[in-house]
Structure formats: C-alpha cells, structure tokens
C-alpha cells in the first residue's frame, strides 16, 4: 500500500472501513457510473503489493504451442512497433479503468527463447514506462494442457532469461506457473522450492506461487514456511458453481484461508458482453452475485485483484475491447462491470 499522511489517512481509512462494513453483500446504491466516476486518488489501493490490475491476453489463448501475442500486437511487430502499440493500449487501460496500476502478461518458453522476445519486450518495457506494474506469468502449451510444465530445461532457461532482464526492476512480478492442476501439492512445492533456490536474489514479495489445482486454493502453500514472504496466486470463476452473494463471499474466503494479505487474485471474471448490470442488477443471477461478492471480498478483506481478461479479443468475459480507425482504441464493454472491478480495488 502506498504511504498516507497520518491524520488524513486514518480518517479516510475509518470512513472506507465503515462503508465497507455496511456493504457486505449489497450493491452500493449511490455509486456513480464507472465511465463518469473520477477516482479519488487518496483512496488506498487494497491488497498485496497494492496490486490493482487486469490481464492483457492473447486472443487465441495464452495456452499456445508457439508465441503468446497479446491482443493488438502481431508476430510481425518489432521492438519499436510493439512499444508504440502498447503505449496506445495501456493509455486506453488507464483512461477506462482509472486506478489501474498492474497488467498481467503471459510468457512461455518459445516466446522468450525465440525472436519474439526481442519484440515482446518492447510492449513490456512500455507498460513499465507508463507507470504500470507487470506480472509475467508462465503458461504451458495448448497441445499438452495437462497442468504440468512441458519441458523443465526450457522452463528454467526461460525464467533465467526473464529474470536476467527484469529481476532488478521492482515493478516486475514473476508468476512461476499458471494453473498447475497436474501436480499434487508435494510435487508443486518442490518446483517452487527449486525456483527460490535458482533465483535467490529475486525478492520473495515479487514472486507469485499459483495455488493448487487451477490455482484454486492457496491455503496449503500459505501454511508452508518455506514460502514465507511469497505472494500467492488465486483463481475462481463464476462457472465453477452457483451460489448466493453471501455464499460466493464464503467461497472466496475458504480458498484464501488466513492468507488473503498475501494473495493476488490473478484471474476472476464473468460474462461482460451480455449487458448484465453488475452494479444494480438482481443478485439472483449467479454471475451478478459472483461479481458483487468478489468485489466485496477484495475491498473489505483488502485482497489484490487482477481481472480476467481486461483485454482479450473475442472473449465474452473481456472487460474492454479495441477498435477505432487504428484498431487500438480501447472501449469499455460493460461499465457496470468496470465499476465493480474498480470498487474491489478500493476506489469509488
């Protein structure tokens, strides 16, 4: 969390806490529409490392046998053209999601080992230059998609290259392996121990360890003292169950246990292109109940969150889309969904 002036900060925090306590399951009645609201920058960013973000994803899928190429970039981009496109896209993120400070981007061994890395770093560097934190998370190949690392040697070479370039940059975070559902907790823990051993100079507060299963539970890793100080990456989606708002809140807290203060929810999301009203709509709708509950928990329990996806072409969950004459202009798909994501960041 960022620093505050003592007296103003204490008063503001007390005010926010009081508001959140009253809002456990209800949608705020007097909140402004996300497109019209101006973030009060004195509001505290909530959660681990003050992370408030969205995913910028490959329209084909981050599970790729080849290069991962976030929407708006192309395989023909140079370093400079990727940087120029990222400048426009990230500016769009900042304009439409006021208060955002983090972008989660995919990597995989081919993207880092091959020529695309020289171009992709242009987009990564520009994202950093625009004041964003960046989470670099490793995905496996689509042809396997078994929740296991495809080639351990290639995996370690990838991370060595990435950390050699960004390890000294305090705004870059490293998510070891996304959704490791092919490993039991003992196997997964052994991989994480190896990562910490291989890269001892990376501060633990910039390392994200994905929870067991589909990154769906962090309690086992959180209780393991070998991973003290590391952040924990958690996922949970609306289609994983049907619950009331209160039950979705309990579901989140069960998956985090006592480790919400170290948890970064690196993926959560629901349908955004259907016109659902996530601000005032009926919470008898499972997706609305889920989004309301998610943002309640993130705000009230001070849990960092990164929406899936902020931008991904042809994804019904995408909060933003691109278009315009350059096909890089950013538009909001669902302003009420954007409101709720930002509410979970401790804004509005």
C-alpha positions in Angstrom: 0.0 0.0 0.0 1.2 3.5 -0.7 2.0 5.9 2.1 -0.5 8.3 3.6 -0.4 11.4 5.6 -1.1 10.3 9.1 -4.2 12.3 10.1 -5.9 12.4 6.7 -5.1 8.7 6.1 -6.5 7.5 9.4 -9.8 9.4 8.9 -10.2 8.2 5.4 -9.5 4.6 6.2 -12.0 4.7 9.0 -14.6 6.1 6.6 -13.9 3.5 4.0 -14.0 0.7 6.5 -17.3 1.8 7.8 -18.7 2.0 4.3 -17.4 -1.5 3.5 -18.8 -3.0 6.7 -22.3 -1.8 5.7 -21.9 -3.2 2.2 -21.1 -6.9 2.9 -23.5 -8.2 0.2 -25.3 -5.2 -1.2 -24.5 -3.3 -4.3 -23.7 0.4 -3.4 -26.9 2.4 -4.0 -25.3 5.8 -4.6 -22.2 4.8 -6.6 -21.6 6.7 -9.8 -21.4 5.0 -13.2 -17.8 3.9 -14.0 -17.5 6.0 -17.1 -18.4 9.2 -15.2 -16.7 8.5 -11.9 -13.3 10.1 -11.2 -11.2 8.1 -8.8 -10.3 9.7 -5.6 -6.6 9.1 -5.7 -6.4 9.4 -1.9 -8.2 6.1 -1.7 -6.0 3.3 -0.5 -5.1 0.5 -3.0 -6.1 -2.7 -1.4 -4.2 -5.9 -1.2 -0.8 -7.5 -1.5 1.8 -5.1 -3.1 -1.0 -2.6 -3.8 -1.9 -4.5 -7.0 -5.0 -3.4 -8.9 -5.0 -4.8 -12.4 -6.3 -6.5 -15.4 -5.0 -9.2 -17.8 -3.9 -8.4 -21.3 -4.2 -11.7 -23.1 -3.7 -13.5 -26.4 -7.0 -13.6 -28.4 -6.2 -17.1 -29.5 -5.4 -18.3 -25.9 -2.5 -17.9 -23.6 -2.2 -21.6 -23.8 -0.1 -21.7 -27.0 2.3 -24.0 -28.7 4.1 -21.0 -30.1 4.5 -17.4 -29.2 2.0 -15.7 -26.9 0.9 -12.4 -28.5 -1.4 -10.2 -26.5 -4.4 -8.8 -28.4 -3.4 -5.8 -30.6 0.2 -7.0 -31.1 1.2 -9.1 -34.1 4.0 -11.5 -34.8 5.5 -9.0 -37.3 6.0 -6.3 -34.7 9.5 -5.0 -34.0 10.5 -3.8 -30.5 9.6 -0.2 -31.5 6.2 -1.1 -33.1 5.2 -3.3 -30.1 6.2 -0.4 -27.8 4.1 2.1 -29.8 1.1 -0.2 -29.8 1.5 -0.8 -26.1 1.7 2.9 -25.5 -1.8 3.4 -27.1 -3.3 0.3 -25.4 -2.0 1.0 -21.9 -3.2 4.6 -22.2 -6.6 3.2 -23.0 -6.5 0.9 -20.0 -5.6 3.9 -17.8 -8.3 6.0 -19.3 -11.1 3.5 -19.0 -10.0 1.8 -15.7 -8.9 4.7 -13.6 -6.8 3.5 -10.7 -5.3 0.6 -12.5 -1.6 0.0 -11.7 -0.9 -3.5 -12.9 -1.0 -5.5 -16.1 -0.6 -9.3 -16.1 1.0 -10.6 -19.3 1.7 -14.2 -20.5 5.0 -15.8 -21.3 6.1 -19.3 -22.3 9.4 -20.8 -23.4 9.1 -20.2 -27.1 8.1 -16.6 -26.6 11.3 -16.0 -24.6 13.7 -18.3 -26.4 12.9 -17.2 -29.9 12.9 -13.9 -31.9 9.6 -12.7 -30.5 11.2 -11.9 -27.2 13.1 -9.1 -28.8 9.8 -7.6 -29.9 7.6 -8.5 -26.9 10.0 -6.7 -24.5 9.0 -3.5 -26.3 5.5 -3.9 -25.1 6.6 -5.0 -21.6 9.0 -2.1 -21.3 6.4 0.5 -22.5 3.9 -0.9 -19.9 6.5 -0.3 -17.2 7.4 3.1 -18.6 3.8 4.2 -18.3 3.9 3.6 -14.6 2.4 0.1 -14.5 3.5 -2.9 -12.5 3.8 -6.0 -14.7 3.1 -9.6 -13.7 4.8 -12.1 -16.1 3.1 -15.5 -15.8 4.1 -18.7 -17.4 1.6 -20.7 -19.5 2.1 -24.3 -20.8 1.5 -25.3 -24.4 -2.0 -25.9 -25.8 -1.2 -29.3 -27.2 -0.5 -30.7 -23.8 -2.6 -28.6 -21.4 -2.2 -31.1 -18.6 -1.3 -28.7 -15.8 2.3 -29.6 -15.9 5.5 -27.9 -17.2 6.2 -29.2 -20.7 9.9 -29.2 -20.7 11.8 -28.5 -17.4 15.0 -27.4 -19.1 13.2 -25.0 -21.4 11.2 -23.7 -18.4 14.3 -22.9 -16.4 16.1 -21.3 -19.4 13.0 -19.1 -19.9 13.0 -17.9 -16.3 16.7 -17.3 -16.4 16.4 -15.0 -19.4 13.4 -13.2 -18.0 14.9 -12.6 -14.6 18.3 -11.6 -16.1 16.3 -8.8 -17.8 13.8 -7.8 -15.2 15.0 -9.2 -11.9 16.3 -5.8 -10.8 13.1 -4.0 -11.7 11.0 -3.6 -8.6 7.8 -3.3 -10.6 8.0 -6.7 -12.3 6.5 -9.7 -10.6 7.1 -13.3 -11.6 4.3 -15.9 -11.5 6.1 -19.2 -11.7 3.5 -21.4 -13.4 -0.2 -20.7 -14.2 -2.9 -23.2 -13.1 -0.7 -26.2 -12.1 -3.6 -28.7 -11.9 -1.4 -31.6 -13.0 0.7 -31.6 -9.8 -0.2 -32.6 -6.3 0.9 -30.2 -3.6 4.2 -32.1 -2.8 5.3 -32.0 -6.5 4.2 -28.4 -6.9 6.0 -27.3 -3.7 9.2 -29.0 -4.9 9.1 -26.9 -8.1 8.6 -23.7 -6.1 11.5 -24.6 -3.8 13.7 -25.1 -6.9 12.6 -21.7 -8.2 13.5 -19.9 -5.0 16.9 -21.8 -4.9 17.7 -20.9 -8.5 16.8 -17.2 -8.2 17.7 -16.3 -4.6 18.2 -12.6 -5.4 14.6 -12.0 -6.5 12.7 -10.6 -3.5 10.0 -13.0 -2.4 7.5 -10.2 -2.4 7.7 -10.2 -6.2 7.3 -14.0 -6.7 3.8 -15.4 -7.2 3.1 -19.0 -6.4 -0.1 -20.3 -8.1 -2.4 -22.3 -5.8 -3.1 -26.0 -6.2 -5.5 -27.2 -8.9 -6.5 -24.5 -11.3 -4.8 -22.0 -9.0 -7.9 -22.5 -6.9 -6.7 -22.8 -3.4 -3.7 -21.2 -1.7 -4.1 -22.5 1.9 -1.6 -25.3 1.6 1.1 -23.2 0.1 0.3 -20.3 2.5 0.9 -22.5 5.5 4.3 -23.8 4.2 7.0 -21.8 5.9 9.4 -22.5 3.0 7.4 -20.0 1.1 7.2 -17.3 3.7 7.1 -13.9 2.1 6.0 -15.1 -1.3 2.7 -13.9 -2.9 0.0 -16.4 -3.6 -1.9 -16.5 -6.9 -5.6 -17.5 -6.7 -8.3 -18.1 -9.4 -12.0 -18.6 -9.0 -14.7 -18.3 -11.7 -18.5 -17.9 -11.7 -19.0 -21.0 -13.8 -17.3 -23.1 -11.1 -20.5 -23.1 -9.0 -23.9 -21.5 -8.4 -24.2 -19.5 -5.2 -25.8 -16.6 -3.5 -23.8 -13.5 -3.0 -23.1 -14.5 0.7 -22.0 -18.0 -0.4 -19.7 -16.7 -3.0 -18.1 -14.5 -0.4 -17.6 -17.6 1.8 -16.2 -19.4 -1.2 -13.5 -16.8 -1.7 -12.6 -16.8 1.9 -12.4 -20.6 2.1 -10.0 -20.6 -0.9 -7.7 -18.0 0.7 -7.9 -19.1 4.3 -5.8 -16.9 6.6 -3.6 -15.8 3.7 -5.7 -13.1 2.0 -3.0 -10.5 2.9 -0.5 -12.4 0.6 -3.0 -13.4 -2.1 -3.3 -11.8 -5.5 -6.4 -12.9 -7.3 -4.8 -13.1 -10.8 -7.9 -14.3 -12.5 -11.6 -13.8 -11.9 -14.4 -12.9 -14.3 -17.8 -13.3 -15.7 -19.7 -12.5 -18.9 -19.4 -8.8 -19.8 -20.9 -8.6 -23.4 -24.4 -9.7 -22.4 -25.5 -6.3 -20.9 -25.8 -7.6 -17.4 -26.0 -4.9 -14.7 -23.3 -5.7 -12.2 -24.0 -2.6 -10.3 -27.7 -2.7 -9.7 -28.9 -6.0 -11.2 -30.6 -8.8 -9.3 -28.2 -10.9 -7.3 -30.4 -13.9 -8.0 -28.3 -14.1 -11.2 -25.3 -16.2 -10.4 -22.8 -14.1 -12.4 -24.0 -10.9 -10.8 -23.9 -12.5 -7.3 -20.4 -13.7 -8.1 -19.1 -10.3 -9.3 -20.7 -8.4 -6.4 -19.3 -10.9 -3.9 -15.9 -10.9 -5.4 -15.5 -7.1 -5.3 -17.0 -7.0 -1.7 -14.4 -9.5 -0.5 -11.5 -7.8 -2.3 -12.4 -4.4 -0.9 -13.5 -5.4 2.6 -10.7 -8.0 3.2 -8.0 -6.0 1.4 -7.2 -8.6 -1.3 -5.3 -7.6 -4.5 -7.2 -8.5 -7.7 -6.4 -8.7 -11.5 -9.5 -9.1 -13.7 -9.6 -11.8 -16.4 -9.5 -10.6 -19.0 -9.1 -6.8 -19.2 -8.4 -7.1 -22.9 -8.7 -10.3 -25.0 -10.2 -10.4 -28.5 -13.4 -12.4 -28.9 -13.6 -13.3 -25.2 -17.1 -12.8 -23.7 -15.5 -12.0 -20.3 -13.4 -9.2 -21.7 -14.0 -6.0 -19.9 -12.5 -3.9 -22.7 -12.4 -4.2 -26.4 -10.3 -2.5 -29.1 -11.5 -0.7 -32.3 -11.4 2.6 -34.0 -9.5 3.5 -37.1 -6.3 2.1 -35.8 -8.0 -0.9 -34.2 -6.1 0.1 -31.0 -8.7 2.5 -29.5 -9.9 1.0 -26.2 -13.6 0.9 -25.3 -15.4 -0.4 -22.2 -17.7 -3.4 -22.9 -19.7 -3.2 -19.6 -19.4 0.0 -17.5 -21.2 -1.6 -14.5 -18.7 -4.5 -14.6 -15.8 -1.9 -14.7 -17.4 -0.2 -11.8 -17.4 -3.4 -9.7 -13.8 -4.2 -10.6 -12.7 -0.8 -9.5 -14.8 -1.0 -6.4 -12.8 -4.1 -5.5 -9.7 -2.1 -5.8 -10.8 0.2 -3.0 -11.9 3.0 -5.3 -15.2 4.9 -5.7 
